[in-house]
């Protein structure tokens, strides 16, 4: 990954990159939005707990393609209120290091069930499995 941070624009507000260039020959994996529900159907009430499950689900999806969270190049995250931003961001910031993925965080009106407060989708790029 090559982070893109033009000097002509303001720096990122948090640990993320304005853009990421993916080298040619890399496989791309697009993960659907993941909600904070574990395999047993449990949903934590806090945004950090839900974010941990979301990223755990994403890690499992990426593992199917032979990739890990270190291959994430783009994060799109959604929370249902400003009060859920810090919990989500604390989890995100604990899982990623430089070069940081490109990232967007939006506040939305809600999800399919009212107990969900976080949804996360990613794009990852890395070597083909077995390559």
C-alpha positions in Angstrom: 0.0 0.0 0.0 1.1 3.5 -0.7 -0.6 6.2 1.3 -1.6 9.4 -0.6 -1.4 12.5 1.4 -1.1 15.6 -0.8 0.5 18.6 0.8 -2.1 20.8 -0.9 -4.9 19.6 1.4 -5.4 19.6 5.2 -4.0 16.5 6.9 -6.4 13.8 8.1 -8.3 14.4 11.4 -7.4 11.0 12.8 -5.2 8.0 12.0 -6.3 7.4 8.4 -5.0 8.1 4.9 -6.6 10.4 2.4 -6.0 7.8 -0.2 -4.3 4.5 -0.8 -2.7 3.3 -4.0 -2.9 -0.5 -4.5 0.0 -2.1 -6.5 -1.0 -3.9 -9.7 -1.5 -7.6 -9.4 -3.2 -7.5 -6.1 -6.5 -9.3 -5.4 -9.2 -7.0 -4.1 -11.7 -8.2 -1.5 -14.9 -6.3 -0.9 -16.6 -7.0 2.4 -20.3 -6.3 2.9 -21.2 -4.2 5.9 -20.8 -6.2 9.1 -23.0 -5.5 12.2 -22.0 -6.1 15.8 -23.6 -9.5 16.2 -21.6 -12.6 17.1 -22.0 -16.2 15.9 -24.3 -16.9 18.9 -26.6 -13.9 18.1 -25.3 -11.7 21.0 -25.2 -7.9 20.4 -23.2 -5.8 22.9 -25.0 -2.6 23.9 -21.9 -0.4 23.5 -20.3 0.8 20.2 -16.8 -0.4 21.1 -18.2 -4.0 21.7 -20.1 -3.9 18.5 -17.1 -2.5 16.6 -14.8 -5.3 17.9 -17.3 -7.9 16.6 -17.6 -6.1 13.3 -13.8 -6.1 12.8 -13.7 -9.7 14.0 -16.2 -10.7 11.4 -14.3 -8.8 8.7 -11.0 -10.6 9.8 -12.8 -13.9 9.3 -14.0 -12.9 5.9 -10.6 -11.7 4.8 -9.0 -14.9 6.2 -11.1 -16.9 3.6 -9.1 -15.0 0.9 -5.8 -15.5 2.7 -5.7 -11.9 3.9 -5.9 -10.1 7.2 -6.8 -6.7 8.6 -3.3 -5.4 7.6 -4.5 -5.7 4.0 -7.4 -3.3 4.5 -7.1 -0.3 2.2 -10.5 1.3 2.8 -13.0 1.4 5.7 -16.5 2.7 5.5 -18.1 2.9 8.9 -21.5 4.0 10.1 -22.7 4.8 13.6 -26.2 5.9 14.7 -25.1 8.9 16.7 -22.1 11.1 17.7 -22.0 9.3 21.1 -21.0 6.1 19.3 -18.0 7.6 17.4 -15.4 7.4 20.1 -16.0 3.8 20.9 -15.8 2.9 17.2 -12.7 5.0 16.7 -10.9 3.6 19.7 -11.3 0.1 18.3 -10.4 1.1 14.8 -7.3 2.9 16.0 -6.2 -0.1 18.1 -6.3 -2.4 15.1 -4.6 -0.4 12.4 -1.1 1.1 12.1 0.6 3.2 9.4 0.2 3.2 6.5 -3.4 3.7 7.6 -6.4 2.7 5.4 -8.5 5.4 3.8 -11.5 5.8 6.0 -15.0 7.4 6.1 -17.2 7.6 9.2 -20.9 8.6 8.8 -23.7 9.1 11.2 -26.9 7.4 10.0 -30.5 7.2 11.1 -30.4 3.5 12.0 -30.0 -0.1 10.9 -32.2 -3.1 10.4 -32.6 -3.6 14.1 -32.6 -0.9 16.7 -29.9 -2.5 18.9 -27.3 -2.1 16.2 -25.3 1.1 16.5 -22.2 0.4 14.3 -21.8 -1.1 10.8 -18.5 -1.5 9.1 -17.5 -2.4 5.5 -14.0 -2.6 4.1 -12.0 -3.1 0.9 -8.8 -5.1 1.2 -5.9 -5.7 -1.2 -3.2 -8.3 -1.1 -1.6 -11.3 -2.7 -3.7 -14.0 -4.2 -4.1 -17.0 -1.9 -1.5 -19.5 -2.8 0.5 -17.0 -4.8 
